[in-house]
Amino acid sequence: MKSIIATIFLGISCFFSQAQSSSKIDRANYYKAIASENLENINKQIELVNNSGEKNKDAFEGALMMKKAGLLKGPPNKLKEFKAGRQKLEDVLSTNKDNAELRFLRLIIQENAPKILGYHKELEEDHKYIVANFKTLPEATQQAIRDYSKSSKALSPSDF
């Protein structure tokens, strides 16, 4: 009897873990987290992204890691986290150059990263690509772009 209960429990656990991992990222909450200065919210969102079945989840995680780097204490910790996040985002972008949402993530980070990090070279190119492909993005991403453009130097509300 105990083995039957254990088998059923294991089956249910596998079902829920598969269901959780096939879920998509809640973009509205994702963009709220990346716009925040709250380390706890960013860490929670990183966990949700990792547990999602999102195709490009490494890029989403990488952007959050770079945002998180700015909230950490101590230059070595900041730099280590930023570089790890940059690697994740750029690895996905290298095979998905035509993904406007990933370029938006990179634009956010490029515009806000300290210039000393040298992460700003694709800012203008990403701006042009996002504007040209804005209508192809999910509505939550479009709203995040419109919201971001209100305080951005790279994007303007009139672009959309």
N, C-alpha and C positions, 0 to 999 in steps of 0.2 A: 504494500500500500504506500509506504514512504517513497519508494522508487517511482511509482506512478505519479505521485504529487510532485516530486522533484522534476520529473520529465515534463509535466504540464507547465510547471513554473519556468523551466528553462525555455520551453517553446514560446511561452508568452513573452518572456524577456527578449528573446531573439526577434520576435515580431515587432515589439515596440522599438528596439534599437534600430531595426531596418527602417521602420516607418519614420523615426526621427532623423536618420541619416539621409533619407531621400527628400527631406523637406528643403524648401528654398529659403533664402535669406529674406527676412522681413526688411525690405529696403527703407521704409519710413523710419523704423527704429535704428537701423544701421546708420543712416545719415544723421539722425539725432545724436547718436553716440559719437560719431566722428567729428561732429561740430561742437561737442561738449568739451569741457576741461575736467571731466570727472573720470578719474582713473578706474574707479569701481565699475562704472558703466562701460568703459572701453574694454576692461577685462571680461565682463559678462558677455559683451558682444563678440569678442574673440572666441569665447567658448561656444557660443551659438553658431558662429560661422564654421568653426571646426567640426561641429556635429551636424552641419547641414550637408545636403547632397548637391550643393551648388557646384556647377562645372568649374568655375574659376575661383573657388573659395580661397586658394592661396593668395591671389591678388587682393581680395577683400581683407584677408587677415594681414597681409603685408602692409596695406595702407593703415590699418588700425595700429599695427606695431610701430609704424613711423610716427603716428600721432601720439601714441603712448610714450615714445621716447622723449618727447618734449615735456612730459609730466613727471618723469623719473628724476631722482636725485643723483647727482654726481656725473660728471662728464663721461667717465668710462662706461657707466651703465647706459647713459643716453646714446652714446655712439654705437655701442654693441647692439642695442635694440633697433636703432635706426637702420644700421647696415643689414641686419637680418631681415627686417621688413622690406627694405629696398630690394634685396635679392629676390624675395618671394614675388613682389609685384613685377619686377622687371623680367623675371623668368617667364611668367605667364604672358606678359605683354610681348615678349619676343616671338611668341607663336600666335598672338592674337592682336596684331597691330591695328586691325580693323574693328576693334571693340571700343565704341565711344564711351561706354560707362567706365571701363578700365582707364581710359585716357583722362576721364574726369577725375577719377581717384588720384591719378598721378598729378594732374594739374593742381588739385587741392594741396597736396603735399609739397609740390615744387614751389608754389606761391608762398607757402608759410614756413618752409624750412629755412634755417639760417643759411645765408649765402656761402659761408665758409665750407659748408658740406658739398658745394658744387652740384647740387641737384636742382637745376633749373634750366637746363639746356633745351628741353623739348616744350617749354611753356607756350611759345607762340604756335608751334605746330599742333599741339594738343588743343589749343583754343580754336583754331580753324577747323579741326576735325570734329570737335564737339558741336560747334555751331552748324556745320554742314550736315551732321547726322542726328541732330537733336530729336527730330520727330520719330526716329526709329527706336528710341529708348522707352523703357517702361514708364508709366505715368509717375510713379513714386520717384524715379530718378530724375525725370523732367522737373518735378516740383523741387527736388533737392538742388538742381542746377539753378532754377529760377531764384530760390532762396539764397543760395551761395552768391549768385551774381550781384546781389544787392550790396555786398560788402567786399567784393573782389575787385582787384585792379586788372586782372587778366580777362575776366568776363563782365559783361554789362547786361542789365535787364533788356536793353534795346537789341541785344543780339538774338533775343528769342521772342 
